[in-house]
């Protein structure tokens, strides 16, 4: 029952299946931004054909609906400035979200003041410079240099 569609060379059934995958992708992207990997996983979980998922992903990339390079910058800034994560934690979170290692390595963090963010986090924790607080800041992704600089910032602000 497969009939060739002369206009695009696709079987009608294949074209309908691709349309279904694209519609599912649109619903997912309308709800929230996703990385290419996240969208691929969600479409696969819905039982769509992997080859059609690849075509749908290409469709979204070509039209600018899916752009990991732009999305990663917004997410990184949000993680650093809103959640007050250090650079190590930001990179780990981005990797777990499905961003490629190459994109993460290309990120420019020059506009983010991790020392000042660490000072904000240190202040939230009471400003104590003890082992427990240092361990917590390290879990948040700050290194020893950031923590020492944050403590100096807090001391200067308290003068």
C-alpha positions in Angstrom: 0.0 0.0 0.0 3.0 2.3 0.0 2.5 4.9 -2.7 5.3 7.1 -4.0 4.8 10.7 -3.5 6.2 12.3 -6.7 6.9 15.7 -5.1 9.4 14.6 -2.5 10.2 10.9 -3.2 9.1 9.7 0.2 6.6 7.0 0.8 3.4 8.5 2.1 3.7 6.3 5.2 7.3 7.4 5.8 6.3 11.0 5.4 3.5 10.6 7.9 5.8 8.9 10.4 8.4 11.7 10.0 5.6 14.3 10.5 4.5 12.5 13.6 8.1 12.6 15.0 8.4 16.3 14.2 5.1 17.0 15.9 6.2 15.2 19.0 9.5 17.1 18.9 7.6 20.4 18.6 5.5 19.6 21.6 8.6 18.8 23.6 10.4 21.9 22.6 7.3 24.1 23.2 7.3 22.9 26.8 10.9 23.7 27.5 14.2 24.1 25.7 16.2 20.9 25.3 19.6 19.9 24.1 19.9 17.8 21.0 20.7 14.8 23.2 17.7 15.4 25.5 15.3 15.7 22.6 16.8 12.6 21.0 16.3 10.6 24.2 12.7 11.8 24.7 11.7 11.0 21.2 13.3 7.6 21.4 11.5 7.0 24.8 8.2 7.7 22.9 9.1 4.8 20.6 10.0 6.7 17.4 12.3 5.2 14.8 15.9 6.3 15.3 16.4 7.1 11.6 13.3 9.4 11.7 14.5 11.0 14.9 17.8 11.9 13.1 15.8 13.5 10.3 13.6 15.4 12.8 16.7 16.6 14.7 18.1 17.8 11.4 14.8 19.6 10.7 14.9 21.4 14.0 18.6 22.4 13.7 18.1 23.7 10.1 15.2 25.9 11.3 17.0 27.1 14.4 14.6 25.5 16.9 17.5 23.5 18.3 20.8 25.2 18.9 23.0 23.8 21.6 25.7 26.5 21.1 23.3 29.3 22.1 21.4 27.3 24.7 24.6 26.3 26.6 25.6 29.9 27.2 22.2 30.7 28.8 22.3 27.6 30.9 25.9 28.1 32.1 25.2 31.7 33.1 22.0 30.7 35.0 23.9 27.9 36.8 26.7 30.3 37.8 24.8 33.4 38.7 21.5 32.2 39.9 22.4 28.8 41.5 25.8 30.1 42.5 27.7 27.1 41.2 31.4 27.1 40.7 33.0 26.4 37.4 33.6 22.7 38.1 30.0 22.1 39.0 28.7 24.2 36.1 30.7 22.1 33.7 29.5 18.8 35.3 25.9 20.0 35.2 26.2 20.9 31.5 27.6 17.5 30.7 24.8 15.7 32.5 22.3 17.8 30.7 23.6 16.4 27.4 25.8 19.1 26.1 28.9 17.8 24.2 32.3 17.9 25.8 33.5 20.0 22.9 30.8 22.7 23.5 31.6 22.8 27.2 35.3 23.2 26.6 34.6 26.1 24.2 32.6 28.1 26.8 34.0 31.4 27.8 33.5 32.1 31.5 35.2 35.5 31.5 32.0 37.4 32.1 31.2 35.3 35.3 32.8 36.4 38.6 33.1 33.1 40.3 35.0 34.6 43.3 32.1 37.1 43.9 29.6 34.3 43.5 31.5 32.2 46.0 31.5 35.1 48.4 27.7 35.2 48.0 27.5 31.5 48.8 29.9 31.9 51.7 27.7 34.7 53.1 24.6 32.5 52.7 26.3 29.9 54.8 27.0 32.4 57.6 30.5 33.6 56.5 32.3 31.0 58.6 35.6 29.8 57.2 35.6 26.3 58.6 36.0 22.8 57.2 32.3 22.2 56.9 31.8 25.4 54.9 34.8 24.8 52.7 33.6 21.3 51.9 30.2 22.6 51.0 31.7 25.2 48.7 33.9 22.6 47.0 30.7 20.5 46.4 29.3 23.6 44.7 32.2 23.5 42.4 34.6 26.1 43.8 38.3 25.6 44.0 40.6 26.7 46.9 41.6 29.9 45.2 37.9 31.0 44.7 37.2 30.2 48.3 40.1 32.1 49.7 39.3 35.1 47.5 35.7 34.9 48.6 36.7 35.0 52.2 38.9 38.1 51.5 35.9 39.8 49.8 33.7 39.1 52.8 36.4 40.4 55.2 36.8 43.6 53.2 33.0 44.2 53.0 32.7 43.8 56.8 35.3 46.5 57.4 
